[in-house]
Amino acid sequence: MKTIYDFVSVGIFVFVAFVYLQRSVKRPPWKDNTFDYILCAIGCAGGNWLGNEGYQAAAIALLVLTAIYFVARVHPFRRV
């Protein structure tokens, strides 16, 4: 991990994975779509790759959009 994009993308991915794991053990099962989590993982990987290749604006935009998508679609801070 050498660039800021590595740290930011791994941080977002760890949060996404944490929410997924927390919700997967809840009873009754949480009704999330796994596809949303997969899109967030792809967004993290793409943002990291773009940042490491020198496309800073695109990388920042993709990482921000990934975080916004995750919060808007999955609602990780909502309590049940």
DAHU-V980852 format. One line per field, one symbol per residue. burial: # if it has 9 or more other ideal C-beta (glycine too) atoms within 8 Angstrom, else .. A space follows every 10 residues. Layout:
BEGIN
burial: ???
END
This chain:
BEGIN
burial: ....###### .##.##..## ..#..#.... .#...##.## #.######.# ##......## .##.###.## #..#......
END
